[in-house]
C-alpha cells in the first residue's frame, strides 16, 4: 500500500511539473522533473522509471560510484554500481537518473539527477537562449526543492561574478535526514550542466 501511495505521489509531481511550472525567462515547458524525497527500494525505483517511460542507459553496466564530494556515505554502506536510466520527454534537455543502492538490502541510498543540453543540433536556439533555458531550469528546481524540504542551508552562486567558468551550488540539509545538493556548471563557451544529488543519512 505504501509503495502504491508513493508512486502515485511521484506521478502527481510529474504531472504538476508538466502543467504548472514555467520559467519566467522563456516559454519553454519543462517536464519529467520527478525527484524522489523518500528512500526507495531498487524495485520501487525501477517501477517508477518504467512508469515514466524511461530507458535503461546503455552505459549502466559500467561500474560507476558517486564520489564522496557528492555523497559522503558516512555510514559506510556497501554500494553496488549505479543503475542508470535516460528519461524522455524534454525537448531542450537530456535527462539522466542514477540510483545508488546498498548491496545488502537493495535500498537506494543516493540518487543523481543530471540535465545536459539537447539543443546542439537546433540552430534556432542561440547560446544566449541556452543560457536562459538552463538558468530557468536551475531556478525552477531550486524553488520546487525548497517548497518540499525547506530553505537551503547554503547557497554559493559563482555565476554572479564575471568569469570564464563557474559553478553554482545550493545545499539543503533536512532534519528528517534528507540531503540535497544541486549545482550547475557553466562557461563562456556555452557549456551548461545541472546535477541534483539526493541522499539519506
C-alpha positions in Angstrom: 0.0 0.0 0.0 2.8 2.5 0.9 4.6 1.7 -2.3 1.4 2.5 -4.4 0.8 5.7 -2.5 4.5 6.8 -3.0 4.3 6.1 -6.8 1.0 7.9 -7.1 2.6 10.9 -5.3 5.6 11.0 -7.6 3.4 10.7 -10.7 1.3 13.6 -9.4 4.5 15.7 -9.0 5.4 14.8 -12.6 2.0 15.9 -13.9 2.3 19.1 -11.9 5.7 19.8 -13.5 4.1 19.2 -16.9 1.3 21.6 -16.4 2.1 24.2 -13.8 5.8 25.3 -13.8 7.1 27.6 -16.5 10.3 29.6 -16.1 9.9 33.4 -16.2 12.8 33.8 -18.8 11.4 31.6 -21.6 8.2 30.0 -22.8 9.8 26.5 -22.8 7.9 23.8 -21.0 10.0 21.7 -18.5 8.7 18.3 -17.7 9.8 15.0 -16.2 11.1 16.7 -13.0 10.1 13.8 -10.8 12.5 13.8 -7.8 12.2 11.4 -5.0 12.5 12.8 -1.5 11.8 9.4 0.1 14.1 6.4 0.3 13.1 3.8 -2.3 13.9 0.2 -2.7 15.6 -0.7 -6.0 12.4 -2.4 -7.1 10.3 0.7 -6.5 12.9 2.8 -8.4 12.8 0.6 -11.4 9.0 0.5 -11.4 8.9 4.3 -11.2 11.2 4.7 -14.2 9.2 2.1 -16.2 6.0 4.1 -15.4 7.7 7.3 -16.6 8.7 5.6 -19.9 12.5 5.8 -19.1 15.0 3.6 -20.9 17.9 1.9 -19.3 21.2 3.7 -20.0 23.4 1.7 -22.4 26.4 2.6 -20.2 24.7 1.5 -17.0 26.8 -1.7 -16.9 29.9 0.4 -16.5 30.9 0.4 -12.8 30.2 3.9 -11.5 30.0 5.2 -8.0 29.2 8.7 -6.6 32.3 10.4 -5.2 32.5 11.5 -1.6 32.1 15.1 -2.6 28.6 14.3 -3.8 27.7 11.5 -1.4 29.7 11.3 1.9 28.4 7.8 2.8 29.2 8.4 6.4 27.7 5.1 7.4 29.9 3.2 5.0 27.2 1.4 3.1 28.5 -1.2 0.6 27.1 0.2 -2.7 26.6 -1.6 -5.9 27.4 0.1 -9.2 24.8 2.8 -10.0 21.8 1.8 -12.1 21.2 4.5 -14.7 18.1 5.5 -16.8 17.5 8.0 -19.5 14.3 9.9 -19.2 12.5 11.2 -22.3 10.0 14.0 -23.0 12.2 17.1 -22.6 12.8 18.9 -25.9 15.7 21.0 -24.6 17.4 18.7 -22.2 18.7 15.1 -22.0 17.9 13.9 -18.5 19.6 11.0 -16.8 18.9 9.4 -13.4 21.3 7.2 -11.4 20.3 5.1 -8.4 23.0 4.1 -5.9 21.8 1.3 -3.7 23.1 -0.9 -0.9 24.1 -4.4 -1.9 22.7 -5.9 1.3 19.1 -4.8 1.1 18.8 -3.1 -2.3 17.6 0.2 -0.6 18.5 3.3 -2.6 20.9 5.5 -0.6 21.6 8.2 -3.1 20.1 9.4 -6.4 21.8 11.5 -9.0 19.7 13.6 -11.5 21.5 15.2 -14.4 20.4 17.6 -17.1 22.5 18.2 -20.2 21.8 20.3 -23.3 19.9 18.6 -26.1 19.9 21.7 -28.3 23.2 21.3 -30.1 21.6 20.4 -33.4 18.8 23.0 -33.2 20.1 26.2 -35.0 17.0 28.2 -33.8 18.4 28.4 -30.3 21.4 30.7 -29.6 23.9 30.4 -26.8 22.1 33.2 -25.0 18.8 31.2 -25.2 20.5 28.1 -24.0 21.9 30.1 -21.0 18.3 31.3 -20.3 16.9 27.8 -20.5 19.4 26.4 -18.0 19.1 29.3 -15.7 15.3 28.9 -15.8 15.6 25.2 -15.0 18.0 25.8 -12.1 15.7 28.4 -10.5 12.7 26.2 -11.1 14.4 23.2 -9.4 15.6 25.4 -6.5 12.1 26.7 -5.9 10.5 23.3 -6.0 13.0 21.6 -3.7 12.7 24.5 -1.2 8.9 24.2 -1.2 9.2 20.5 -0.4 12.0 20.3 2.2 12.6 23.9 3.4 15.1 26.7 2.8 18.7 25.8 1.7 21.4 25.6 4.3 23.9 27.2 2.0 24.0 29.0 -1.4 27.1 29.9 -3.5 26.5 31.5 -6.9 29.8 31.9 -8.7 27.8 33.0 -11.9 27.2 36.4 -10.3 31.0 37.1 -10.6 32.3 37.6 -14.1 34.4 34.6 -15.0 35.2 32.2 -17.9 33.7 29.3 -16.0 31.6 29.0 -12.9 29.8 26.5 -10.6 26.6 27.5 -8.7 26.0 25.4 -5.6 22.9 25.0 -3.4 22.8 22.7 -0.3 19.8 21.5 1.7 20.2 19.7 5.0 16.8 18.5 6.3 16.0 17.5 9.9 14.3 14.4 8.5 17.7 13.2 7.2 17.1 14.2 3.6 20.1 15.9 2.0 20.0 17.6 -1.4 23.0 19.1 -3.3 22.3 20.9 -6.5 24.9 22.5 -8.8 25.2 24.0 -12.2 28.4 24.2 -14.3 28.8 26.9 -17.0 31.4 28.6 -19.1 31.8 31.3 -21.6 31.7 28.8 -24.5 28.1 28.0 -23.7 28.6 24.7 -21.8 25.9 24.0 -19.2 25.1 21.1 -16.9 22.8 20.8 -13.9 23.1 18.0 -11.3 21.0 17.2 -8.3 22.0 14.6 -5.7 19.5 13.4 -3.1 20.8 11.2 -0.3 19.7 9.9 3.1 22.0 9.8 6.2 
